[in-house]
Amino acid sequence: MRPDVWEPFRERFNIPVIHELYASTDGLGASFNRNKGPFTSGTIGLRGLLWNWRNGSNEVRVKMDVDTEDIMRDENGFAIRCRENEPGQVLHRLTPEALAGVPHYYNNDQATAKRNISNVFEKGDLWFKSGDMMRQDHDGRVFFVDRLGDTFRWKSENVSTNEVSDVIGTYPQIAETNVYGVSIPGYDGRVGTASVVMVDGVTESTFDFQALAAHARAALPGYAVPLFLRLTPALEYTGTLKIQKGRLKQEGVNPDLVTGEDRIYWLKPGVDRYLPFERKDWEGIKDKSVRLT
């Protein structure tokens, strides 16, 4: 459940205990959160002394290059463990006994083999890649950050689409949001873009674009603030209720590619609000007369 709706959902329906389960059909290491208050709301689990004693050596978070989706390695060629509050991909140790329980893709041994990685912390070890980015804080609370591939890099920093969505989603005039990174000519990495659905009764003319910009800048580091908005009547979902991003990433903010009734806005350099993104702005970015900041 999204962190921005967790406590409002509890209060509205007077639910004393919320059970949050993290698991996947093609993964290992399920996590369960029996939540009774704000301390563990928005988390997928709480790791304490007993858990660390029994499982601490079998699960680890490692640093990732989100552009290549490769595990980052040190000068000795071994993976780099994440520190507290540092997001990384979760790996699960594979022992000979555990291999029997590892999920396999039907009639696709190559895909199955890609989920395993060896020589992670020592020669010959074997680990299972979850494909999910998580972080753990000082209190042992575990937070889901993003599915690997949803995180993107901007200004040499990793940006979690999930965490940015949580912030933008708390803005009172927004009902739903879908955050992703798009390629821009002349720039490395991807620039943050948020596709948003306005709440009922709010229109483009009554939407406070200045307040949204202030909200985002107050809650997010500068590199994570979405520079572009895409106003849309509704988000697209898969059959399993996952938000679709593929078409939006491909269309980006190029006026010639944006489909439907959607409208693009942007945080123009030196301006305190989102403004309509017009063709002359796109041409200015391409010919470098306008620089994104």
Residue pairs with C-beta under 8 A, 6 or more apart in sequence:
1 9
1 18
1 20
2 165
2 166
2 169
3 41
3 42
3 166
4 166
4 169
4 170
5 169
6 18
6 35
6 41
6 42
7 38
7 41
9 15
9 18
10 16
10 18
10 41
16 36
17 34
17 35
17 36
18 33
18 35
18 36
18 41
19 32
19 33
19 34
19 35
20 32
20 33
20 35
20 43
20 44
21 30
21 31
21 32
21 33
21 44
22 30
22 31
22 32
22 33
22 44
22 45
22 144
23 30
23 31
24 130
24 132
25 103
26 103
26 105
26 115
27 103
27 128
27 130
27 131
27 132
28 92
28 98
28 101
28 102
28 103
28 128
28 130
29 59
29 90
29 92
29 130
31 44
31 45
31 142
32 45
33 40
33 43
33 44
33 45
33 46
35 41
35 43
39 139
39 141
40 46
40 141
42 143
43 141
43 142
43 143
44 134
44 142
44 143
44 144
45 141
45 142
46 139
46 140
46 141
46 142
47 136
47 140
47 141
47 142
48 140
51 140
57 93
58 92
58 93
59 90
59 91
59 92
59 93
60 81
60 90
60 91
60 93
60 127
61 81
61 82
61 86
61 87
61 88
61 89
61 90
61 91
61 134
61 135
61 136
62 71
62 72
62 79
62 80
62 81
62 82
62 88
62 89
62 91
62 120
63 71
63 72
63 79
63 80
63 81
63 82
63 86
63 88
64 70
64 71
64 72
64 88
64 89
64 133
64 148
64 151
64 158
65 71
65 72
66 148
66 151
66 152
66 153
66 158
67 152
67 153
67 189
69 148
69 149
71 79
71 89
71 117
71 120
72 79
72 80
73 79
73 80
74 80
77 119
78 119
78 120
78 121
78 122
79 91
79 120
79 121
81 88
82 88
82 135
84 136
84 137
84 138
85 135
85 136
85 137
85 138
86 135
87 133
87 134
87 135
87 145
87 146
87 151
87 158
87 160
88 133
88 134
88 135
89 129
89 130
89 131
89 132
89 133
89 148
90 130
90 132
90 133
90 134
91 117
91 120
91 127
91 128
91 129
91 130
92 98
92 127
92 128
92 130
93 125
93 126
93 127
93 128
94 102
94 116
94 126
94 127
94 128
99 126
102 112
102 115
102 116
102 128
103 112
104 112
105 111
105 112
115 128
115 129
115 131
116 126
116 127
116 128
116 129
117 126
117 127
117 128
117 129
118 124
118 125
118 126
118 127
119 125
120 126
120 127
131 147
131 148
131 149
132 144
132 145
132 146
132 147
132 148
133 144
133 145
133 146
133 147
133 148
133 151
133 160
134 142
134 143
134 144
134 145
135 142
135 143
135 145
136 142
136 143
137 143
144 162
145 151
145 160
145 162
145 163
146 160
146 161
146 162
146 163
150 160
150 161
150 162
150 180
150 245
151 158
151 159
151 160
151 161
152 158
152 159
152 161
152 180
152 181
152 189
152 190
152 192
153 159
153 181
153 188
153 189
153 190
154 181
154 189
154 190
154 191
154 192
154 223
154 224
155 189
155 222
155 223
156 189
157 221
157 223
157 224
159 181
159 192
159 223
159 224
160 224
161 179
161 180
161 181
161 245
162 179
163 224
164 179
164 192
164 194
164 220
164 224
164 226
165 177
165 178
165 179
165 194
167 215
167 216
167 219
167 220
168 174
168 177
168 179
168 194
168 196
168 212
168 215
168 216
168 226
169 176
169 177
170 215
170 219
171 211
171 212
171 215
171 216
172 199
173 198
173 199
173 202
173 207
173 208
173 212
174 196
174 197
174 198
174 199
174 212
175 197
175 198
175 199
175 200
176 196
176 197
176 235
177 194
177 195
177 196
177 197
178 194
178 195
178 196
178 235
178 243
178 245
178 248
179 192
179 193
179 194
179 195
179 226
180 192
180 193
180 195
180 245
180 248
180 249
181 189
181 190
181 191
181 192
181 193
181 249
182 190
182 191
182 193
182 228
182 248
182 249
182 252
182 253
183 190
183 252
184 190
184 191
184 252
184 253
184 285
184 292
185 285
185 286
186 285
186 286
186 288
187 292
191 227
191 228
191 292
192 224
192 225
192 226
192 227
192 228
193 226
193 227
193 228
193 229
193 230
193 248
193 252
193 253
194 226
194 228
194 229
194 230
195 229
195 230
195 232
195 235
195 248
195 262
196 229
196 230
196 231
196 232
197 232
197 233
197 234
197 235
198 204
198 207
198 231
204 231
204 263
207 231
209 229
209 265
209 273
209 274
209 275
210 272
210 273
210 274
212 229
212 273
212 274
213 225
213 267
213 272
213 273
213 274
214 272
216 225
216 226
217 225
225 267
226 267
227 266
227 267
227 292
228 253
228 264
228 265
228 266
228 267
228 277
229 264
229 265
229 266
229 274
230 248
230 253
230 258
230 262
230 263
230 264
230 265
231 262
231 263
231 264
231 265
232 260
232 261
232 262
233 260
233 261
235 243
235 244
236 243
236 244
236 247
237 243
237 244
238 244
247 259
250 257
251 257
251 258
251 259
253 264
253 266
253 277
253 282
254 282
255 264
255 277
255 278
255 279
255 282
258 264
263 276
264 276
264 277
265 274
265 275
265 276
265 277
266 274
266 275
266 277
266 281
267 273
267 274
267 275
268 275
268 281
268 290
269 290
269 291
269 292
269 293
281 290
284 290
285 292
